[in-house]
Amino acid sequence: EMCIRDRWYQRRVHGDAISYAKKEGKWVVLQNCHLALSWLPALERIIENLQEEELNYDFRLWLTSMPSENFPVSVLQRGIKQTNEPPKGLRQNLLRSYLGMEAKKFEDCTKPHEYKNLLFGLCFFHALVQERKKYGPLGWNIPYEFTQADLAISTSQLKLFIEGYEHIPWKALNYMVAEANYGGRVTDPMDRRLIKIVLSDFYSTNTLIDGYKFSQSGIYRVPKEGSLEDYKEYIRELPLNDLNEVFGLHDNAEIVSAINDTTQILGTALSLLPRTVSGEGLSAEQIIKQKVVEILQRLPKPFNIEQIAKSHPVRYEESMNTVLQLSLIHISEPTRLLSISYAVFCLKKKK
């Protein structure tokens, strides 16, 4: 296995390395391809010239890259793609962090109580700052890509500071995480202030207390000190859907999160639709238009609010008439908006 990391070294030997590996059945790993955009066209030509009959059965070419618009599409189409993304939700994010730990290292600390409690707080903080992205501008002014590497270096520093000092250096711990490890990615001034405030709730003397609540309801709290499996078991019992209270946000913030998720799903679905149509088949827009018409035809006709208001006027003696009229308005509003949206869509297409 040959790992080529340095850009200069990569440009000089990549051709020879791949040529040797494809004959001898070796593996070649080209890491961080997004950092060598000027070299990617050469890589594309190399891959296009690979002939199956010339390749050793054991030959493998691995490429790692961050998302990049300049990455050759032909390379993506010819290869098997794997993505490494953070899991969705606090529970799954926490579980991922603890599943990656070794029991021996987890217990290997001279101050186990302090280390385990603060490690849980750090992992919870890591999950929290990642999940805030789903709320859009309510979570972060600018979305940031925090990684497992940030958590790994913070975990190493946590153990170092706990074992190296008689008393826990809170200021140093908070500074290294909020200003350097995670804060180094944060550019917005208000976001920098926020990340320091969020971390202060997890890196504090309160976190050393078993059962300390991270949320008002107490569902999210510091578990009792135990083994690595005990912590995993506690995490699996957490709610599948995150509670907004742990983010310090109002319940209505969930609406923003739902809209963002829906927009992303629909955007992805639309991007996969064919842009051209052959033969006599319907285009993607014609199919969508046809489905919308079918849905509109199945919907009930809107209520005549004015007629109902005359037959059931709002009176002091008949207070339920107010409830009736408001309920009918709420029921009719989605249908009305759907009809208007469809009419606007048709007008734009005619223009």
N, C-alpha and C positions, 0 to 999 in steps of 0.2 A: 504494500500500500504506500503510495507516494502522495504526500500532502504538499501542495504548492501554494504558498501564502504570499510571499513577497511579489509585488507587481513586476519589478524589474526582472527578477529571477523567473517569474512566470512567463513573461514575454520571450525570454531567451530559450527556455527549455521545454515549453509546453508541447511543441510539435514532436520533439524527440521522445518525450515522456509518453505521449499517447501512441506514437508509432511503435515504441518498444512494448508497451503494455498490451496493445491489441494483438501482437504476435505471440507474446509469452503468456497471455492470460492473466495479466496483473490488473490491479485496480488503480485508478487515478482519481484523486479528489481535488477539484479546483474550488477553493473556498472564496466566499465574498466576491462573486463575479460582478456584483453591482458597483464595486469600487474601481473596476477597470472597463469602463464603458467603451473607450476607444479600441480596446482589444476584442470586444465581443463580435464584431463582424468577422475577424479572423477565426474565432472559435466556431462561428456559424459555418464558414467554409470548410473547416476541418470535419465537422460533423456531417455535412452534406456529402463529403467525399468518402465517408466510411462505407465500405461495401461488405455486405453480410458474409459473402464467401471468403473474405480476407480476415475475418475476425475470429479470434480464439473464443471457444465457447465460454470460458471463464472470465473474459474481459468485461470490465465494468467501468463506466465513466460517470462519476458523481459530480454534480454541480450544486453549490449552495449560493443563495442570493436572497437579499431583501427584495420586496416588491419594487419593480422598476419598469417604467414605461418604455425604456430603451432596450429591454431584454429581447433578443430575437424571438419572434413568434414561432418560426420554423423549428427552433430548438425545443421549445415547449411542446409543440405538436408531436415531435418524434420521440419524446421521452415520457417516462412515468413520473408523474408529479406527486410530491408529498408536501403538505403544509404543516407547519408547527404553530398553532395559534393557541392563545390562552383559553381555557374553558370558560363557558358562560355561566355566571352566577357566583355568588360568594362561596356557597358550599362546595361547588366543584373546583373552584380556584384554590380554596384552602386544602381540599383533599389532594389536589395535584401536588401541592407543596410538600405535604406530609408523606405522600406515597414515594416521593423522590429521596426521602431521608433513610439513612441506615440506622438500625437500632443501636449499634455499638457507638457510633458517633453521637447519637442523641443522648446517650447516658454518660458519655465521656466528658464530664465537666466537674470541677471541684465545688461548684455551687449549683447543684442541680435544680433547686427550687426556683432561684432567680433566673437561671438560664431557660428553663422550660416555659415559665410564664411569659418572659419577655420575647422568647422565640415565637410563641403563639401570637403575641401582640404584633410582632413584626410581620408574620405571615398574614394576619388579618388585615394589617395596614396595606400590604402588597395587594391583596385581593380587592380591598376597598378602592384604592387609587385606580386600579384597572377598570373596575365596574362603574366608576363615576362617568366614564366616557359615554355610556349608553344614554345619559341624560342630556347630551349635547352641551350647549353653553351653560346650562344649569350646573353641570358637573365640572367642566373645565372650560375656560375661555378658548383654549387651544387644545386639541386632542394630542395626547402624548403616548408613545409606545414604550411602556415600561416592560422589562424582560425579566426572565428568571436569573439572568446574570446579576441584575441589581439586587435581587433577593439573596443570591449566593454570597456576594461580597459583603452585604450587610450582616448576614448570619456569621460569617467568619470574624468580622469586626466585633460583633456582639460578644462572642465567646472570648475573644482576645481582651476586651475591656473588662469583662466580668472577672476573669481569672487573673488579670494583671494588676488590678487595683483592689484595695481593701474595701473601699466604698465605691459603688457604681457611679461612674462619671456621666451623669445625665446630660449635661450640656454637650459633652463631646459626642455622645451617642446620637443625640438629636441633630447635631450639626453634620455629622458624617452622612446620615441618612437623608435628612431633609435638604441639605445644602449641596452635598457632593454626589452621593450614589444615585438617588432619585432626583434630587433638586437640580443636578447638572443637566437634566433633560428639559427642565421647566424654564421657559423664557418669559412668560407673561408675569409682570410684577404681582398682580392679584393672585395668580395661581401659586406663585412662590410663597406668598403669605398663607394661602389656604393649606398647602401641603405641610407647612410647619405646624399649623394649628391642628390638623388632623393627626399628625404623628405624635403630638404632645399628649394625646389621650391614650396612646398605646405604649409610649416610652415614658412612663412615670411610676411613682411609687404605688399608685393605685393598682397597676397591673400585677404587682407582686401579691395582691390579695386574691385568694381563690374565690371565685364567684363574683368578681367585680364585673359590673354590667357595662357593656359597650353600647347598649340601647336602652331606651326608657322602659320597654316591656320586660327586659331581662332575658329575652330569648337568646341574644348574643352576649356571651359572658366568658370570663376566664375559667376554663374547666379545672377541676381539682387535679393536682399533680399526680401523674401516673406514668405508665409505660407509653411507648409510641403507639401501640395498638389501642390504648385507652383514648388517646387523642383522636385517632382515626374514627373510632366508634362514636365519639361525641360529635365530630364533624358530620358524620353520616346522618345524624338525627336533626341537623339544622334544616330550616325550611328550604324547599326546592326553589321557590320564588322569593327573591330578596324583599325585605321590608324596607320601605323608604326611610323609616325612622333612624336606621343605622347610618344613613348618609346625611342625616340632619336636614332632610328635605320634606316638603309637604306631600301628602298622598297624590295630589294632582300632578306631581312630577312624573308619575308613572305614565300619564298620557303622552308626554313628550317622548319617553322611552319607547312606548308602543308605536307612535308615529314614525320614529326613526327606524325601528325594526321593519315596519311594514314598507316604508320607502325603499329600504335596502333590498328587501326580498323582491319587491316588484321591479326595481331597477335591474337586479340580476336576471330575473325572468325575461324582461324585455330585451336585455342584451343578448340573450341566447336565441331569440327569434330570428328566422331568416330575413335578410334584407331584400331579397329578390324572390320572384315567383316565376315558375316556368309552366308552360302549357296553359290549361284553362283553370287551374286551381285558384283558390282564393288567396289573397295576400293576408299578411298578419293583421293589418288594420281592418280589412273587411271581415275577418273572422271575429275580431274583438267587437266590431260594430254590430254584427249579427247577434252575438251573445248578449250585448247590452239591450238590444231591442227585445229579445226573448225574455230577459229579466223584467224589463219595464211592462211587458204585456201581462206577466204573471202577478205583478204587484196590484194590490187593491186600489180602487179609485180614492183619491183624497176626500176627506170629509168636507162638507160645506159648512165651514165655521160660522159664517154669517147667518145661515138659516138656523143652525143649532143655537146660536146666541139669542135669536128671536124667540125660539120655542122654549129655551131654558135660560131665561135672563138671570143675571146675578142679583140676588136679593138677600136681605138680611135673614129672612126666614128660610131661604134655600141656599145655604152656604156650600152645599155639595155641587151646585151648578158651577161654581168657580173652579173646583177641582176637575169637573168634567171638561170644561172648555180648555183648561191648561193641558190636560192629558191628551186631548184630541190634537192640539197644536203640536205637542211634542211627537206624537205618532205620525202626523202628516208631514212634518218638516223634513225628515230624511228622504221621503219620496219626492217631495217638491225640489229639493236640492239636486237629487239624482237626475230628474227630468231637465232641470236648467243646465246642468253640466253637460248632459248629452246634446242639448240644443246648441250650446256654445261650441262644442266639439264639431258638430256638423257644419256650423257657419264658418268656422276657421278652415275646414277642409274645402269648402266651396270657394273661398277666397284664394 
